Amino acid sequence: WGRLPGGEPWVDDLKTGYMAPAVTIPQMLLYALVASKEAGLPTVRASITHWRRGWEEPERHWLQIGPATLEAFQDDLFAAYRRAIAGPVPRAGSHCRWCPSAAVCPTVTGCDAV
């Protein structure tokens, strides 16, 4: 991220897929929350730069994200963290074959130490 000429934090993410996602996807809100905390400012300018293969120029989609949105996202983030640490206990199964961490996962390997 960086700062706009007026000092406002700015986060941008390059997307090259068929469709550009909304600027308010959780990934961008997390970037904006961190930028806001780091800068000590309540608002952040966020953008998605969408540049598909074959395009000569990208499209940029902008949004100013204010303190109410950032605080609500932070609350959601903390609530998700609390749910994750509260359980349920993970269970190994056939779904684990897709997990890149399966080889070192204590639930899959049965070992407590990595």
Helices and strands as residue ranges (DSSP letters): E 2-3, E 9-15, H 26-39, E 44-50, E 59-65, H 67-86, G 94-98, G 102-104, H 106-109
